Amino acid sequence: MIRGFKMHLYPGCEAEYERRHQQLWPEMKALIHEYGGRNYSIFLDPATHTLFGYIEFDDAARYDESTEQAINRRWWDYMADLMETNPDNSPVSELLPLLFHLD
């Protein structure tokens, strides 16, 4: 399965967002892999500060369980100052419908 989604970065936070992801915590990498995530990419539209995420996984329900893990919650807290978030510091994220995929 693949999932595309978008989030919104605050203006001026592009370099710090990239820096933090370049130094992604080993525990966070392990969590993503443990819950089946792979080929995870995040792109930026600099004109709109929109982040576009792409991830592959085998089981959506299993992958979604990763959001309940403590390390994930700490990551959300760590990133909250850079982007639009919900009251629990999870990123405001909108799933995008898949219209075409070529493998």
Protein Blocks (a to p, Z undefined) as FASTA:
>chain_A
ZZdddddddehilmmmmmmmmmgcfklmmmmmmnopahiacdddfknopacdddddfblk
lmmmmmmpmklmmmmmmmmmmpccdfkopacddddddfbdcZZ
